[in-house]
Amino acid sequence: MRTGILGGTFNPPHLGHLRAAQLAHDALSLDRVLFIPTNIPPHKALPEHTATAADRCEMVRLLTKDTPWARLDTMEIDRGGASYTVDTLHALHARGETDLYLIVGTDMLLSFDRIWRAPDEIVQLCTLAVCARTQDDWARLRRKAVLLHRSMHANIELVQGASIPISSTELRQGGALRRYTAPAVADYIERNHLYGY
């Protein structure tokens, strides 16, 4: 089974996440995409007045509920502690899932060999499926892909297609919530008074 992995804090999850998953799903003939919410992000602190882990998981469930090939996986929340991709990939391999495609964006690929834990191990455990934030990013992403292939034999698939350039930060700061996330997620945020809504 070809499985895509989309990790993140999902604080909140939005249509940009779903679009990246859709692009990778279609381009790489993935059977499914697992949305895996981070428990504690190792490289940045969760913002003040953030949603709980349970809230973030429920919002991911709501975002993906009408997409048959997408589903929530709570393995990082269940494991506790800081969430490292390399640990998640090992856990997936341990449960017999070995044809893995880690969906990453522009910033994640460009910083991959500098700030990620065990990047050389990660590329042995999965293929990197890269979605650009904007079309202007492709030249830099191609150069980085070549570099990572040469330096650590990384398998990298550049997934073409227009992304939705919205960030969770913008939504937390009062962005167009109902334009950029699923109605069920927006309802949940407003009903539970998350992020000041």
N, C-alpha and C positions, 0 to 999 in steps of 0.2 A: 504494500500500500504506500503510495506517495503522499507524504504528509508535510504540509506547510506548518510552520510555527511562527506565530506573531506574538511577541512578548511586549510588555510595557506596563506602565502604572495604570493606564486606562482611567484617567482621573480628570475628566470623564472620557469614556470611549466615544468616538465620533465617526462620521461617514468617511473621513480620510483613512481611518484604520480599515474600515470595511472595503474601501476602494483598493487599497494596497493588497489586501487579501484576495480580492476579486481579480486584479491584474495578474498576480502570481498564480492563482488557481487556473486561470484561463491559459496563460502563456506556457505553463509547465505541466499542464494536464494533471494537476494535483487531485487526489481523491478527496482530501479534506484539508481544512486549515484549523489548527488548534489555537485559540486565543488564550494566552497564559498570563494572567495578571501577576505582576511582581509583588512579592511580599514587602521587602525593604529594598529599594533601589540602592546599589552600592556606590553609584557615582553622583547622586544628588539627593538632597533631603526632600521628603514629601512636604509640600507647603503647609502652612498653618491652616487650620479649619478645613482640612482635607476630608474626603470621603473615607469611610472605614473600608477595610478589606472586604467585608461582607457587602457593602454598598457597591464597591467597584466590580465585584464578581456578579452581582445581580444586574448591574447596568450592561456588562458584557453579555450576559445571558439574554437580556432584552434586545440588545443590538443585533445578535446573531440568530434570534429565534425563528425568523422567517427565511433563513439561508440554510438549506439542507446540508451543505458541505462544510459549514462553519460551526464550531462549538466551543464552549467554555471548557478549559481544563484548569483545575485549581491546584495543580501539583506544587507550585512554588509557595502559595499561601499555606497549603497543608504542611509543607516541609519546614516552614518558619525560618527566621533569621534572614540574613542578606541573600538576595536572589542572584545567583551567577548562572549565566547561560550554559557554561560548560557542565555544571552539575545537572541542569535540566536535560541536556542532551544525553548525558550518561544514564540518567534515570529512564529516559525514553528508550534508549538502546536496551536497558535491562528488562524492559517489559516487551521487548521484541520488535520495536519500531526502529528500523534502521535506514529507510529511504527518506531522509529528512531534508527539508528545505527551509532554512532560516531566513525569514523575510525581514530585510533591513532597509533603512532609508539612507539618504545622502550622508547625513552627519555620522551615522553609525558606521558606514563603510569607511569614511575618510579617517575616523579615529580608531578603527578596528585594531590595528597592530600597536597602538599607543596606550589605550586605556582599558581594553578588555582583558579580563583574566584568561590566561592560557589560550590566546588566539590560535597558536599552532595546533593545539589539541582540538579546538572547535572545528577547524577546517578538515580535520580527519573524520569528524563525526557527522558532518552535514555539508550540503551545498549552500552557499550564500545566494539568496535571491534578492536582487537589489532593485528598489523602486526609487526613482528620482523625485525630489520635492518639486523641482521645476525643470523645464526642458533645458535651461542654461547649465544644469549640473552635469549633463552627460559626458562632456569632454573630460572633466576632472574624474568622474567615476570610471570611465574607461581606462584612464592612466593608472588609477589606484588599483583597478582589477588586474591589470598587467603586472604591476609591482607585487601584489599579493600572490599572484600565481607563480611568479619567479621566485619570491623569497620563501614561501611556505607551501607551494603546490596547492593553493586554494582553488577549489572549483567554484566559479562565480557565474551566475546567470544574470544578465542585465535585462530586466523586465520593462519593456517599452510600454508606453501608455500614459495618459494624462492623470496625474495625481490630483487630489483635492487638498490644496495648501492651507490647511487649518491646523492649529495646535490646541491641545487640551488647555494650555495656559491661557490662550485667548478666550476660550469658552468660560474658564473660571473667572476671568476678569470682565465678564459681561458681554462676550461676543454673541453673535446671532445664533442662540441655542437651537431654535427650531429650524434654522436653515441647515445647520451642520451636524445634527445628530438625529437619530431615529425618534419618531414621535413618542414611542414608549419610554425611551431613555429621558427625553425632555420632561415627560409627565412625571417620571420617577424623581428626577432632580427637583422639580417644583413641589411635588407632594411632600418630599422629605426636607425641603428647604436647604438643599446642598448649595455650596458656593455662593450663598447670599441671594439665591433666587427665591 
